[in-house]
Structures are given as C-alpha cells and as structure tokens.
C-alpha cells in the first residue's frame, strides 16, 4: 500500500513538471514572436525614414548643383536583400557614381513605381522630377505592416503609413508587363539581341551592352515616323538555370506605334506584340514564353 502511494505521488509530480515546461515553452514562444514583431516594426520605421532621407539628399545635391550634375535614387528588387542606390547622373544606367543602401533582412520593397519605373531623378535648380511616384516598404514577417514613401512632381518627399494595397484590387494593364521565359539552352547574353519592331522602324539592342548587376537594363527613346516612342525593358531574373523574367514598361501616353519584341536567338516567335493603342495583340507567341502578366 505504501509503495503504491509513493509511486502515485511520483507520477503526479512528473505530470506537473511536464505541464510547467509546456507553459514555459508557450510563454517563451509568445515572447519571441512578440519581439520579432516589435523588431520588424522598428526596422520598418527606420528604413522608411532612411529612404526618405536619401531621396531628399539626392534632391538637395541636385539643387546645389554638386558636380554640375543631377542625382537620383534607384530601387533594386533584383537582389536579396533588396536595396536602393543614390546615384549621380541623368539615369541609373549612365550613372557616374553610386552609394548603395541595403535594407535590413526583416524588410523588403513591395510595389515600386516612379513614373512607371524604379528610379526617380531630380531636376537642377528647382529640384522637381519627371518621375513622381511611390515605393512601398513592408515587413517580411508581416507584409500588411507597411509604409509608403511618396515623391511628388515638385520633388517633395513624404511618408504615409497604412496597409499594403491588396494586389487583387490594383488596376493592372499593359503599361507594365512581366514575361516569364524558360529556354534550354538559356539566353546567350554575349551574342543575342533584343529586336524592337515598330512596323516602319526597327531598333536592335545588343544585350551585352546593357547588363548591370547581372540583369538586362535598357531604357531608350526611338523616333518612329517623326514621333518619339519611350520604353524600358529589363529583367528581374536572367538565366537562373534556364529561367528568365522580362519586364516591359510601355506607357500609352508616350507610345503611339505598334510594337513587337523578339529575341534574336529565338526563332519560334515574339515575346510580346502591342497594338498602337497599347493593347496586347499577342503575348507569348514564342514557345519559350510560359506567361505574360500585366502588372
């Protein structure tokens, strides 16, 4: 009898110990989650202020005519972690110098659009810009926790808080399109060309001349029948295995001619084709295009 009671007490004590450890584990887990959220919120505020300060620095340097040059900021989401770059020059591609700012590992960029692109450049004397727009910063662990940094046409920089916009509610059209492209063998960046066919004019772009940070980055103005056509073509993914992703920016206000884009190394068809009004006539005629996605 005594031995039975003794064993019962020992068993109850063991259960109690296990319960205590379980409660301790739950409390510890809750504390870790809470600290992670708090850290993410603090990091988000710091990054939003940091981006705002760098944008204002670029504007102030331009107004002061440092180096008799213009300055701008380019947002780079093609690397991990994301980063932004303060540069001297009329655009990022032709930059003379740069200062790189890497985001904390808890923060990333969401939607970025400065005049339809990922860079904003300020004009001398008054500090205005032809690339007004915004960049959303958000927490990786909590994407709904976001801050939006705005740049107005006057060059003024503001920070607004709020949830990141729902992607399903955002208006998507052919002004900005992603093209998923998978080819074996992959794109030969040393020899292949992008061919822009406007019907009455053709522009050939040597990929090797427009590589930056391991990606294709091209932006230009082509005159077609006396009218300027302004485009930007770059990649978010280039030859990751056999996969690439092209990004095409074609603002309808700045483009009035039909356009088709092909790769010289792909004889199976076009990457994409636009009508004069900007509507997509065909997307993914090439057998290597798996998806054409309006942004």
C-alpha positions as CSV (number, residue, x, y, z in Angstrom):
1,X,0.0,0.0,0.0
2,X,2.7,2.4,1.0
3,X,4.7,1.6,-2.2
4,X,1.6,2.3,-4.3
5,X,1.0,5.7,-2.7
6,X,4.7,6.6,-3.2
7,X,4.6,5.7,-6.9
8,X,1.4,7.7,-7.4
9,X,2.9,10.8,-5.9
10,X,6.0,10.5,-8.1
11,X,3.8,10.1,-11.2
12,X,1.8,13.2,-10.3
13,X,4.9,15.2,-9.7
14,X,6.2,14.2,-13.2
15,X,3.0,15.3,-14.9
16,X,3.2,18.6,-13.0
17,X,6.7,19.2,-14.2
18,X,5.8,18.4,-17.8
19,X,2.9,20.9,-17.6
20,X,5.2,23.6,-16.2
21,X,7.7,23.1,-19.0
22,X,4.8,23.2,-21.6
23,X,3.6,26.5,-20.2
24,X,7.1,27.9,-20.1
25,X,7.6,26.9,-23.7
26,X,4.4,28.6,-24.7
27,X,5.3,31.8,-22.9
28,X,8.8,31.8,-24.4
29,X,7.4,31.2,-27.9
30,X,4.9,34.1,-27.4
31,X,7.7,36.3,-26.2
32,X,9.9,35.5,-29.3
33,X,7.0,36.2,-31.7
34,X,6.3,39.5,-29.9
35,X,9.9,40.6,-30.0
36,X,10.1,39.7,-33.7
37,X,7.0,41.8,-34.5
38,X,8.4,44.7,-32.4
39,X,11.7,44.5,-34.2
40,X,10.1,44.3,-37.6
41,X,8.0,47.5,-36.8
42,X,11.1,49.4,-35.6
43,X,13.1,48.3,-38.6
44,X,10.3,49.3,-40.9
45,X,10.1,52.8,-39.5
46,X,13.9,53.2,-39.7
47,X,14.0,52.0,-43.3
48,X,11.2,54.4,-44.3
49,X,13.0,57.3,-42.7
50,X,16.3,56.2,-44.3
51,X,14.8,56.0,-47.8
52,X,13.1,59.4,-47.3
53,X,16.4,61.0,-46.2
54,X,18.3,59.6,-49.2
55,X,15.7,60.8,-51.6
56,X,15.9,64.3,-50.0
57,X,19.7,64.1,-50.2
58,X,19.6,63.3,-53.9
59,X,17.2,66.3,-54.4
60,X,19.4,68.7,-52.3
61,X,22.6,67.7,-54.1
62,X,20.8,68.3,-57.5
63,X,19.5,71.7,-56.3
64,X,23.0,72.6,-55.1
65,X,24.4,71.5,-58.5
66,X,27.1,69.4,-56.9
67,X,29.4,68.4,-59.7
68,X,27.1,70.3,-62.0
69,X,25.0,67.1,-62.2
70,X,21.6,65.6,-61.4
71,X,21.1,63.0,-58.7
72,X,18.5,60.2,-58.3
73,X,17.6,57.1,-56.4
74,X,17.1,53.6,-58.0
75,X,15.2,50.9,-56.2
76,X,16.8,47.4,-56.8
77,X,14.5,44.5,-56.1
78,X,16.5,42.0,-58.2
79,X,18.9,41.2,-55.3
80,X,18.3,39.8,-51.8
81,X,18.0,41.6,-49.5
82,X,16.5,44.5,-51.5
83,X,18.4,47.7,-51.7
84,X,18.3,51.3,-53.1
85,X,21.0,53.3,-54.7
86,X,21.8,57.0,-54.6
87,X,23.5,57.8,-58.0
88,X,24.9,60.8,-59.9
89,X,23.7,61.0,-63.5
90,X,20.7,61.6,-65.7
91,X,19.6,58.0,-65.1
92,X,20.8,54.9,-63.3
93,X,22.1,53.2,-66.4
94,X,24.5,56.1,-67.2
95,X,25.4,56.8,-63.6
96,X,28.8,58.4,-62.8
97,X,28.9,57.3,-59.1
98,X,26.7,55.5,-56.6
99,X,26.1,54.9,-52.9
100,X,24.3,51.6,-52.1
101,X,21.9,51.3,-49.1
102,X,20.9,47.7,-48.3
103,X,17.6,47.0,-46.4
104,X,17.6,45.2,-43.2
105,X,16.9,41.5,-43.5
106,X,13.4,41.9,-42.0
107,X,12.2,44.4,-44.6
108,X,11.5,44.3,-48.3
109,X,10.1,46.5,-51.0
110,X,6.5,45.9,-52.2
111,X,5.2,47.8,-55.2
112,X,7.6,50.4,-56.6
113,X,6.6,52.9,-59.4
114,X,8.4,56.1,-60.1
115,X,6.9,57.3,-63.4
116,X,6.3,53.7,-64.3
117,X,9.9,52.7,-63.5
118,X,12.1,52.0,-60.4
119,X,14.1,55.2,-60.3
120,X,13.5,58.9,-59.6
121,X,15.8,61.6,-60.9
122,X,15.6,65.2,-59.8
123,X,16.0,68.3,-62.0
124,X,18.5,71.0,-61.4
125,X,17.7,74.5,-60.0
126,X,14.2,73.7,-58.6
127,X,14.5,70.0,-57.6
128,X,11.4,68.9,-59.5
129,X,11.1,65.4,-61.0
130,X,9.6,63.9,-64.1
131,X,9.3,60.5,-62.2
132,X,6.8,61.1,-59.4
133,X,5.6,58.0,-57.7
134,X,6.0,55.9,-54.6
135,X,7.7,52.9,-53.1
136,X,6.2,50.6,-50.5
137,X,8.3,49.2,-47.7
138,X,6.9,46.2,-45.8
139,X,7.8,43.7,-43.1
140,X,8.7,40.2,-44.4
141,X,7.1,38.6,-41.4
142,X,4.0,40.8,-41.6
143,X,3.5,42.3,-45.2
144,X,0.3,44.1,-44.1
145,X,2.6,46.3,-41.9
146,X,3.8,48.8,-44.5
147,X,5.0,52.3,-45.1
148,X,4.7,54.2,-48.4
149,X,7.3,56.8,-49.4
150,X,5.9,59.3,-51.9
151,X,7.8,61.6,-54.2
152,X,5.7,64.4,-55.9
153,X,6.4,66.1,-59.2
154,X,7.6,69.1,-57.1
155,X,10.3,66.8,-55.6
156,X,8.7,66.8,-52.2
157,X,9.2,63.6,-50.2
158,X,6.5,62.3,-47.8
159,X,6.0,59.1,-45.7
160,X,2.5,57.7,-45.2
161,X,1.6,54.7,-43.1
162,X,-1.0,52.1,-43.7
163,X,-1.5,48.6,-45.0
164,X,0.0,47.5,-48.3
165,X,-2.6,47.6,-51.1
166,X,-4.4,44.3,-52.0
167,X,-2.9,43.1,-55.3
168,X,-6.3,41.9,-56.4
169,X,-7.7,45.4,-56.1
170,X,-4.9,47.1,-58.0
171,X,-5.7,48.1,-61.6
172,X,-3.5,46.1,-64.0
173,X,-2.9,46.8,-67.7
174,X,-0.4,46.6,-70.5
175,X,1.7,49.6,-69.4
176,X,3.8,47.3,-67.3
177,X,4.1,43.6,-68.2
178,X,6.1,40.7,-66.9
179,X,7.1,37.9,-69.3
180,X,8.2,34.5,-67.9
181,X,10.6,32.9,-70.3
182,X,12.3,29.5,-70.0
183,X,14.7,28.2,-72.6
184,X,17.3,25.5,-72.9
185,X,19.9,26.5,-73.8
186,X,19.5,29.8,-71.9
187,X,19.8,33.3,-73.3
188,X,23.3,34.0,-74.7
189,X,24.0,37.5,-73.3
190,X,27.2,37.8,-75.2
191,X,25.7,37.5,-78.7
192,X,21.9,37.8,-78.5
193,X,19.9,40.9,-79.2
194,X,16.5,42.3,-78.4
195,X,14.7,43.4,-81.6
196,X,12.0,46.1,-81.4
197,X,9.9,46.2,-84.5
198,X,7.6,49.2,-84.9
199,X,6.4,48.3,-88.4
200,X,8.2,51.1,-90.2
201,X,11.3,51.2,-88.0
202,X,13.4,48.6,-86.2
203,X,15.7,49.0,-83.2
204,X,18.3,46.3,-82.4
205,X,19.6,46.2,-78.8
206,X,22.8,44.3,-78.1
207,X,22.1,42.6,-74.7
208,X,25.9,42.7,-73.8
209,X,25.8,46.5,-73.9
210,X,23.1,46.7,-71.3
211,X,24.0,44.4,-68.5
212,X,24.0,45.8,-64.9
213,X,24.1,43.7,-61.7
214,X,23.6,40.5,-63.7
215,X,20.4,41.8,-65.3
216,X,19.4,43.4,-68.6
217,X,18.6,47.1,-68.1
218,X,17.7,49.1,-71.1
219,X,15.7,52.3,-71.5
220,X,15.5,54.5,-74.5
221,X,13.7,56.7,-76.9
222,X,13.2,55.7,-80.6
223,X,11.8,58.0,-83.2
224,X,9.3,56.4,-85.5
225,X,7.7,58.4,-88.3
226,X,8.6,61.6,-86.5
227,X,7.1,60.5,-83.2
228,X,9.1,59.5,-80.1
229,X,8.5,56.1,-78.5
230,X,9.8,55.7,-74.9
231,X,10.3,52.3,-73.5
232,X,12.0,50.4,-70.7
233,X,12.9,46.8,-70.9
234,X,14.8,45.0,-68.1
235,X,14.9,41.6,-66.4
236,X,14.1,40.6,-62.8
237,X,15.5,37.1,-63.4
238,X,18.2,36.3,-66.0
239,X,19.3,32.8,-66.7
240,X,18.6,31.4,-63.3
241,X,19.1,27.9,-64.6
242,X,17.0,28.1,-67.8
243,X,14.5,30.7,-66.3
244,X,14.3,34.4,-67.1
245,X,11.7,37.1,-66.5
246,X,11.4,40.2,-68.6
247,X,9.7,43.4,-67.5
248,X,8.4,45.8,-70.2
249,X,7.3,49.3,-69.4
250,X,5.3,50.9,-72.3
251,X,3.3,54.0,-71.2
252,X,0.4,54.6,-73.6
253,X,0.8,58.3,-73.3
254,X,4.4,58.1,-74.6
255,X,3.9,55.4,-77.3
256,X,1.7,55.7,-80.3
257,X,3.0,53.0,-82.6
258,X,2.5,49.2,-82.8
259,X,5.4,47.2,-81.4
260,X,6.6,43.6,-81.3
261,X,9.6,42.4,-79.2
262,X,11.7,39.3,-80.1
263,X,15.0,37.8,-79.1
264,X,17.5,37.1,-81.9
265,X,18.3,33.7,-80.5
266,X,14.6,32.6,-80.5
267,X,13.2,31.7,-83.9
268,X,9.9,30.4,-82.6
269,X,8.1,33.8,-82.3
270,X,7.7,37.1,-80.5
271,X,8.0,37.7,-76.7
272,X,5.1,40.1,-77.0
273,X,3.2,42.3,-79.5
274,X,1.3,45.6,-78.9
275,X,-1.2,47.4,-81.0
276,X,-0.8,51.2,-81.5
277,X,-3.2,51.9,-78.6
278,X,-1.2,49.7,-76.2
279,X,-3.4,46.7,-76.1
280,X,-1.6,43.4,-76.2
281,X,-2.2,41.6,-79.5
282,X,-0.3,38.5,-78.7
283,X,1.7,37.6,-75.6
284,X,3.9,34.6,-75.7
285,X,4.0,33.6,-79.3
286,X,7.4,32.1,-78.6
287,X,7.2,28.6,-77.4
288,X,9.5,29.5,-74.5
289,X,7.1,32.1,-73.0
290,X,5.1,30.5,-70.2
291,X,3.2,33.5,-69.0
292,X,2.5,37.2,-69.8
293,X,1.3,39.0,-66.7
294,X,0.1,42.6,-66.7
295,X,1.3,44.5,-63.6
